[in-house]
Amino acid sequence: MKDPRHPAPDAMSLTRVLAALSDPVRLGVVRLLADGAELGWGELRAPVAKSTLSHHMKVLRDAGVTRTRQEGTRCYVRLRSADLEARFPALLPAILDAAATDDVGADVSTAS
C-alpha cells in the first residue's frame, strides 16, 4: 500500500460513512476497533478472502471511518472515533449499539 489517503473530518460524507458501515464484515471490523486499539491487518480474521478483506479496509479508510498506517511491510488500522464524533455526533455509538444488539459482524475477530 502506498501513501494511504484519509479524508479530513470536514470532508467526510454522511452517505459514504453510512455506506461503509452497511456491510456486516466492515461493521465487524469497526466493532473490533471500537475499543480504541490499533490492530495489524494480519490480526484480522473474517469469513472472506484476504483480497476481499483488503477491499473492505479500503472502503472504511476512504470513507474516513478508519486510519491506516504503514510500518515497513505491515499495515495497522484504528478507528477514527474522535473525528467521526466531531463530524456526526452520536452516530457511531448508535450504530455500534445496534450492531451489538443484532450481533452484526460477530464473525469478524482477531487472531488469538
C-alpha positions in Angstrom: 0.0 0.0 0.0 1.4 3.4 -1.0 0.6 6.6 0.9 -3.0 6.0 2.1 -5.2 8.9 1.8 -7.6 9.8 4.6 -10.3 12.4 4.2 -10.2 15.4 6.6 -13.1 15.3 9.1 -14.9 18.2 7.4 -14.6 16.3 4.1 -16.3 13.1 5.4 -19.6 12.4 3.7 -22.5 11.0 5.7 -23.6 8.9 2.7 -20.0 7.4 2.4 -19.7 6.7 6.1 -23.2 5.0 6.2 -22.4 3.0 3.0 -19.1 1.9 4.5 -20.9 0.8 7.7 -23.6 -1.0 5.8 -21.6 -4.2 5.2 -21.5 -6.8 8.0 -17.8 -7.5 7.6 -16.9 -3.8 7.7 -19.2 -3.3 10.7 -17.4 -6.3 12.4 -14.1 -4.6 11.8 -15.4 -1.4 13.3 -16.8 -3.3 16.3 -13.3 -4.7 16.9 -11.7 -1.3 16.7 -14.2 0.4 18.9 -12.1 -0.1 22.0 -9.6 2.3 20.6 -6.9 -0.2 19.9 -4.8 -0.3 16.8 -4.7 -3.6 15.0 -2.5 -5.1 12.4 -4.3 -6.2 9.2 -2.7 -9.6 9.7 -4.5 -9.9 13.0 -8.0 -9.6 11.5 -10.0 -12.8 10.8 -13.1 -12.5 8.6 -15.2 -15.0 6.6 -13.9 -13.6 3.3 -10.8 -13.9 1.1 -7.8 -11.7 2.1 -8.3 -9.7 -1.1 -11.9 -9.1 -0.2 -10.9 -8.0 3.3 -8.4 -5.7 1.8 -11.2 -4.1 -0.3 -13.3 -3.7 2.9 -10.4 -2.0 4.7 -10.0 0.4 1.7 -13.7 1.3 1.8 -13.5 2.1 5.5 -10.4 4.2 5.0 -11.7 6.1 2.0 -14.9 6.9 3.9 -12.9 8.3 6.8 -14.0 5.6 9.3 -10.5 4.2 9.9 -7.0 5.4 9.7 -4.3 3.2 8.2 -0.6 3.5 8.9 2.2 1.5 7.3 5.3 0.5 9.2 7.7 -1.3 6.9 5.7 -4.1 5.3 3.0 -4.1 7.9 -0.2 -2.1 7.9 -2.1 -1.1 11.1 -5.6 0.3 11.4 -7.5 2.2 14.0 -11.0 3.7 14.2 -11.3 7.5 13.8 -13.8 7.7 16.7 -13.0 11.3 17.6 -13.2 12.5 14.0 -16.5 10.7 13.5 -17.9 12.0 16.7 -16.9 15.6 15.8 -18.4 15.3 12.3 -21.5 13.2 13.1 -22.3 13.4 16.9 -23.6 10.1 18.4 -23.7 8.3 15.1 -21.0 5.8 15.8 -22.2 4.8 19.3 -25.8 4.3 17.9 -24.6 2.1 15.1 -22.3 0.1 17.4 -25.1 -0.4 19.9 -27.5 -1.6 17.1 -24.8 -3.9 15.7 -24.1 -5.4 19.1 -27.9 -5.9 19.7 -28.3 -7.6 16.3 -24.9 -9.4 16.5 -23.9 -8.0 13.2 -20.3 -8.6 12.3 -19.7 -11.1 15.1 -17.9 -13.4 12.7 -15.0 -10.9 12.4 -12.4 -11.5 15.0 -8.7 -11.2 15.8 -6.1 -13.9 15.6 -5.6 -15.5 19.0 
